Amino acid sequence: MDEQAGGLQVANHRVATVGTFVEPMGMIRSAVGGAIGGAVGAAVTASGAAQGAVLARGQLGYLGVFPGEVILFAAKRGAFRPKPTDTVIAAAPRPAVRLAQVNKGKMAGVLEIHLHDGTAWRFEVPRVHLGGAQKIAAVLSWNA
């Protein structure tokens, strides 16, 4: 996979319209919670995880929007920046998306994608990748 100016190019030469790196809910808070320590840190960590978990704890993903679908790829942490892999974790057709929104927080944002079948994907997005998350929400909401 290579990131191109127009998005993410996958091995089979499909190019994502927009994309960004995402983390499971609670991961950014858990880093802060670990720094806080004790019962307060445990409460901060536990409050965000569970619902809408598509990524496992500690896993990093790259969410790409393609012309016909939304695909979550596994990603790995690089020396300077993350790198997407060819491993698909989850996928949904774009017409299945009912709503996409980003809620900005102080340390990170939350990207939520709600599907027509009632499921929701929720991700924490580090502040550095919030622009990509906002573009995803805009593109998906425009099509919903």
DOLOFI-488028 format. One line per field, with one value per residue (C-alpha): x, y, z; residue in one letter. Coordinates in Angstrom, 2 decimals, decimal comma, padded with zeros to 5 digits. Example, Ala and Ser with C-alpha at 12.3 -4.5 7.8 and 13.67 -1.06 7.14 Angstrom:
px <- [012,30:013,67];
py <- [-004,50:-001,06];
pz <- [007,80:007,14];
aa <- [a:s];
This chain:
px <- [000,00:001,12:-000,40:-000,86:-001,94:-005,48:-005,74:-004,65:-003,60:-004,14:-002,17:-004,94:-004,68:-007,90:-007,49:-009,35:-011,21:-010,29:-008,80:-007,22:-005,61:-007,88:-007,53:-009,99:-012,10:-010,31:-006,74:-005,82:-007,60:-005,81:-002,45:-003,58:-005,20:-001,95:-000,17:-002,79:-002,63:-004,76:-008,54:-009,02:-006,89:-008,79:-012,12:-010,92:-009,68:-012,83:-015,29:-014,57:-013,93:-016,59:-019,40:-018,77:-015,36:-014,11:-010,43:-008,89:-007,17:-003,76:-004,55:-004,15:-006,26:-006,53:-010,09:-010,44:-013,48:-013,56:-016,11:-018,30:-017,32:-015,72:-012,79:-010,90:-007,35:-004,92:-002,02:001,31:003,19:006,22:009,32:007,94:004,32:001,88:001,70:-001,43:-001,26:-003,25:-005,13:-008,85:-010,43:-013,93:-015,77:-019,22:-020,83:-021,15:-024,95:-025,08:-023,81:-026,63:-024,60:-020,97:-019,83:-016,77:-016,84:-013,73:-012,23:-009,25:-006,82:-008,53:-011,71:-014,26:-015,30:-018,64:-020,04:-023,62:-024,89:-028,48:-028,44:-028,08:-024,39:-021,94:-018,20:-016,57:-012,92:-010,67:-008,72:-005,52:-005,55:-002,96:-005,38:-008,61:-008,60:-008,83:-011,65:-013,59:-013,17:-014,45:-017,51:-018,21:-017,91:-020,01:-022,67:-022,99:-023,81:-026,10];
py <- [000,00:003,50:006,75:008,93:012,57:011,38:008,94:005,39:003,20:-000,49:-003,28:-003,88:-000,19:000,99:004,45:005,65:008,93:009,86:008,02:008,35:006,36:005,30:003,59:001,62:003,56:004,09:003,75:007,43:007,82:004,74:006,35:009,39:007,16:005,28:008,57:009,64:006,26:004,67:004,47:007,68:006,32:003,02:004,87:007,03:003,93:001,86:004,59:004,66:001,09:-001,58:-000,22:-000,24:-001,89:-002,92:-002,78:-004,81:-003,07:-001,83:-002,31:000,51:000,83:002,81:003,66:004,31:005,43:003,98:004,66:001,68:000,80:001,75:-000,48:-000,70:-001,98:-003,06:-000,65:-000,83:001,82:003,08:004,92:008,28:007,61:004,69:002,52:000,77:-002,93:-005,01:-006,82:-005,98:-005,92:-004,79:-003,48:-002,10:-000,90:002,90:002,73:000,89:004,01:005,90:008,55:009,54:012,16:013,39:014,72:016,68:016,32:017,94:015,06:013,24:013,03:010,27:009,12:007,31:005,51:004,24:001,62:000,96:-002,47:-000,75:-001,40:001,41:001,68:003,98:004,99:007,39:009,60:011,25:015,00:014,85:012,73:014,65:016,39:013,03:011,93:015,10:014,48:010,90:012,13:014,77:012,36:009,65:012,07:013,56:010,10:009,02];
pz <- [000,00:-000,72:000,36:-002,69:-002,93:-003,75:-000,85:-000,15:-003,06:-002,42:-004,07:-006,63:-007,64:-006,03:-004,53:-001,46:-001,82:001,77:004,73:008,15:010,94:013,80:017,17:019,31:021,78:025,07:023,79:023,91:027,23:028,58:027,87:029,84:032,46:032,93:033,49:036,04:037,78:040,48:040,57:038,59:035,74:035,73:035,54:032,63:030,78:031,35:030,42:026,69:025,50:024,59:022,38:018,63:018,99:015,56:016,49:019,31:022,21:021,09:017,39:014,89:011,74:008,54:007,54:003,82:001,85:-001,66:-004,42:-003,45:000,11:003,40:004,41:007,68:007,15:009,84:010,26:012,00:013,89:012,00:013,16:012,05:011,16:010,91:007,79:006,48:005,57:003,05:005,86:005,84:009,31:008,33:005,29:004,49:001,27:001,15:000,72:004,09:005,89:007,57:009,42:009,95:012,44:014,29:017,85:018,77:022,23:023,90:023,28:020,41:018,42:018,08:014,60:014,53:011,50:011,88:009,45:008,38:010,09:013,48:014,02:014,66:014,27:016,81:016,76:018,59:016,24:017,43:017,04:014,22:012,11:012,87:009,49:007,72:010,04:009,28:005,54:005,99:007,88:005,24:002,31:003,98:005,23:001,76:000,39:003,26];
aa <- [m:d:e:q:a:g:g:l:q:v:a:n:h:r:v:a:t:v:g:t:f:v:e:p:m:g:m:i:r:s:a:v:g:g:a:i:g:g:a:v:g:a:a:v:t:a:s:g:a:a:q:g:a:v:l:a:r:g:q:l:g:y:l:g:v:f:p:g:e:v:i:l:f:a:a:k:r:g:a:f:r:p:k:p:t:d:t:v:i:a:a:a:p:r:p:a:v:r:l:a:q:v:n:k:g:k:m:a:g:v:l:e:i:h:l:h:d:g:t:a:w:r:f:e:v:p:r:v:h:l:g:g:a:q:k:i:a:a:v:l:s:w:n:a];
